[in-house]
Amino acid sequence: MAKRKERRAEPRVEIDKYYSVELFSPGTEFVYQFKIWNLSEHGLCVLVRNDSDLLKHLTVGSVLKMQYYPVDVTHKRVRLKTEIKHIAKQEEGRFAGHTLVGLLVLEKETSDK
């Protein structure tokens, strides 16, 4: 089977090797950790409860340094510069009561253990 040519305008990071992401948003006093969802219709995203204070501090277009944790625990976590691409409240369906926060990894910055 032939490989398909990549048609996305934005490059994709091999995100399948990461299980969760940790973020700290200015204006909050907590560090938040979320499971990563790779939904084809929404791309890479995290689910945030609609009543979470974090949503007050996230805006589309903002760029945050997020810590990504690998599926394989023998690999190092990595800090990646990530842009908030969309914020979509889900009123019904599988994710009712949550907001999908779309992420776009911009570049690899540093890694640590």
Sine and cosine of phi, psi and omega as CSV:
sin_phi,cos_phi,sin_psi,cos_psi,sin_omega,cos_omega
0.00,0.00,0.75,-0.66,-0.02,-1.00
-0.97,0.26,0.55,-0.84,0.05,-1.00
-0.97,0.24,0.63,-0.78,0.05,-1.00
-0.98,0.20,0.55,-0.84,0.06,-1.00
-0.98,0.21,0.70,-0.71,0.02,-1.00
-0.93,0.37,0.81,-0.58,-0.04,-1.00
-0.92,-0.40,-0.02,1.00,0.00,-1.00
-0.93,0.37,0.60,-0.80,0.04,-1.00
-0.96,0.27,-0.46,0.89,-0.03,-1.00
-0.94,-0.34,0.70,-0.72,0.00,-1.00
-0.92,0.39,0.52,-0.86,0.03,-1.00
-0.95,-0.30,0.73,-0.68,0.09,-1.00
-0.99,0.15,0.53,-0.85,0.05,-1.00
-0.93,0.36,0.99,0.16,-0.13,-0.99
-0.99,0.13,-0.25,0.97,0.00,-1.00
-0.87,0.49,-0.35,0.94,0.00,-1.00
-0.99,0.12,-0.05,1.00,0.03,-1.00
-0.94,-0.35,0.64,-0.77,-0.04,-1.00
-0.99,-0.17,-0.66,0.75,-0.07,-1.00
-0.61,-0.79,0.25,-0.97,0.00,-1.00
-0.72,-0.69,0.59,-0.81,0.00,-1.00
-0.87,-0.48,0.70,-0.71,0.00,-1.00
-0.65,-0.76,0.48,-0.88,0.10,-0.99
-0.80,-0.60,0.85,-0.53,-0.01,-1.00
-0.97,-0.25,0.74,-0.67,0.07,-1.00
-0.80,0.59,0.67,-0.74,-0.02,-1.00
0.99,-0.15,-0.15,0.99,0.06,-1.00
-0.91,-0.42,0.37,-0.93,0.01,-1.00
-0.96,-0.29,0.12,0.99,-0.05,-1.00
-0.87,-0.48,0.40,-0.92,0.18,-0.98
-0.98,-0.18,0.74,-0.67,-0.03,-1.00
-0.94,-0.34,0.65,-0.76,0.06,-1.00
-0.82,-0.57,0.72,-0.70,-0.07,-1.00
-0.73,-0.69,0.52,-0.85,0.18,-0.98
-0.95,0.31,0.62,-0.78,0.03,-1.00
-1.00,0.05,0.74,-0.68,0.08,-1.00
-0.91,-0.40,0.73,-0.68,0.07,-1.00
-0.92,-0.40,1.00,0.09,-0.06,-1.00
-1.00,-0.08,0.82,-0.57,-0.10,-0.99
-0.85,0.53,-0.66,0.75,-0.04,-1.00
-0.97,0.24,-0.34,0.94,-0.01,-1.00
-0.88,-0.48,-0.11,0.99,-0.04,-1.00
0.95,0.31,-0.42,-0.91,-0.01,-1.00
-0.95,0.33,0.79,-0.62,0.00,-1.00
-0.41,-0.91,0.18,-0.98,0.14,-0.99
-0.84,-0.55,0.41,-0.91,0.04,-1.00
-0.98,-0.22,0.81,-0.59,0.02,-1.00
-0.87,-0.50,0.75,-0.66,0.03,-1.00
-0.86,0.51,0.62,-0.79,-0.04,-1.00
-0.86,0.51,-0.44,0.90,-0.03,-1.00
-1.00,-0.07,0.16,0.99,-0.01,-1.00
-0.96,0.27,0.71,-0.71,0.07,-1.00
-0.90,0.44,-0.41,0.91,-0.01,-1.00
-0.83,0.56,-0.60,0.80,-0.05,-1.00
-0.87,0.49,-0.44,0.90,0.04,-1.00
-0.93,0.36,-0.32,0.95,-0.10,-0.99
-0.95,-0.31,-0.01,1.00,0.02,-1.00
-0.97,-0.25,0.68,-0.73,0.07,-1.00
-0.70,-0.71,0.56,-0.83,0.04,-1.00
-0.87,0.49,0.73,-0.68,0.01,-1.00
0.99,-0.11,-0.28,0.96,0.02,-1.00
-0.95,0.31,0.51,-0.86,-0.04,-1.00
-0.89,-0.46,0.80,-0.60,-0.02,-1.00
-0.80,-0.61,0.47,-0.88,0.15,-0.99
-1.00,0.05,0.89,-0.46,-0.04,-1.00
-0.89,-0.45,0.59,-0.81,0.00,-1.00
-0.99,-0.11,0.86,-0.51,-0.02,-1.00
-0.98,-0.22,0.74,-0.67,-0.02,-1.00
-0.96,-0.27,0.78,-0.63,-0.07,-1.00
-0.97,0.26,0.42,-0.91,0.10,-1.00
-0.89,0.45,-0.70,0.72,0.01,-1.00
-1.00,0.08,0.94,-0.35,-0.08,-1.00
-0.92,0.40,-0.18,0.98,0.06,-1.00
-0.99,0.15,-0.19,0.98,0.06,-1.00
-1.00,-0.03,0.41,-0.91,-0.02,-1.00
-0.98,0.20,0.52,-0.85,0.15,-0.99
-0.95,0.32,0.33,-0.94,-0.06,-1.00
-0.66,-0.75,0.62,-0.78,0.03,-1.00
-0.99,-0.14,0.83,-0.55,-0.05,-1.00
-0.81,-0.59,0.67,-0.74,0.09,-1.00
-0.95,0.30,0.83,-0.56,-0.14,-0.99
-0.73,-0.68,0.71,-0.70,0.02,-1.00
-0.99,-0.17,0.63,-0.78,0.14,-0.99
-0.98,0.18,0.91,-0.41,-0.07,-1.00
-1.00,-0.01,-0.62,0.79,0.03,-1.00
-0.40,-0.92,0.39,-0.92,0.06,-1.00
-0.73,-0.68,0.93,-0.36,-0.12,-0.99
-0.79,-0.61,0.93,-0.36,0.03,-1.00
-0.95,0.32,0.71,-0.70,-0.03,-1.00
-0.97,-0.26,0.91,-0.41,-0.05,-1.00
-1.00,0.04,-0.45,0.89,-0.04,-1.00
-0.53,-0.85,0.11,-0.99,0.03,-1.00
1.00,0.03,-0.30,-0.95,-0.09,-1.00
-0.82,0.57,-0.60,0.80,-0.08,-1.00
-0.94,-0.34,0.43,0.90,0.02,-1.00
-0.82,0.58,0.66,-0.76,-0.01,-1.00
1.00,0.06,0.06,1.00,0.00,-1.00
-0.80,-0.61,0.25,-0.97,0.09,-1.00
-0.87,-0.49,0.75,-0.66,0.09,-1.00
-1.00,0.09,0.84,-0.54,0.05,-1.00
-0.94,-0.34,0.94,-0.34,-0.04,-1.00
-0.98,0.21,0.66,-0.75,-0.04,-1.00
-0.85,-0.52,0.58,-0.82,0.12,-0.99
-0.77,-0.64,0.91,-0.42,0.03,-1.00
-0.96,0.27,0.82,-0.57,-0.06,-1.00
-1.00,-0.01,-0.68,0.74,-0.01,-1.00
-0.25,-0.97,0.34,-0.94,0.07,-1.00
-1.00,0.10,0.77,-0.64,-0.01,-1.00
-0.97,-0.26,-0.97,0.25,-0.05,-1.00
-0.65,-0.76,0.31,-0.95,0.10,-1.00
-0.76,-0.65,0.48,-0.88,0.06,-1.00
-0.42,-0.91,0.21,-0.98,-0.03,-1.00
-0.92,-0.39,0.00,0.00,0.00,0.00
